[in-house]
Amino acid sequence: MPSFRRLFFATLIVLGLAITLSYYRFELERIAEIREAISKSEAILKAKRELVRDYREKVSFYKTREGIEHLAREQYNLVEPGERVIILRSPDASTPPPITGR
C-alpha cells in the first residue's frame, strides 16, 4: 500500500501537469488568434497601401496639363476653342412630354 505522502505528491504532480497543459493549450489558442488578427491587419494594410498608391498616381496625373484638361472635359463639360460638341439624344428624349394643365 502506497504511503499517504507518495499519494499526495503524485496527486500534486498530476494536478500541476494538468494545470500546465491547460494553460499551454490556452496560450496556443491565443497565439492562433493573434496570428489571425495579424493576417487580417496585413491584408488591410496592403489594401490601404494600394489605395494610397492609386491616389498618388491620380494626384500626379491631375497635376499635369493633360490631367487638368481631362478633369475639365469630364466633370465640367468644357471644350477647347474650335472644337465641336455633338449631342446625342435617344428617340424617347426627342419629343418633350405633354404638358398637362388646368
Secondary structure, DSSP 8 states (H G I E B T S, - for coil): ---HHHHHHHHHHHHHHHHHHHHHHHHHHHHHHHHHHHHHHHHHHHHHHHHHHHHHHHHHHHTSHHHHHHHHHHHH----TT--------HHHHS-------
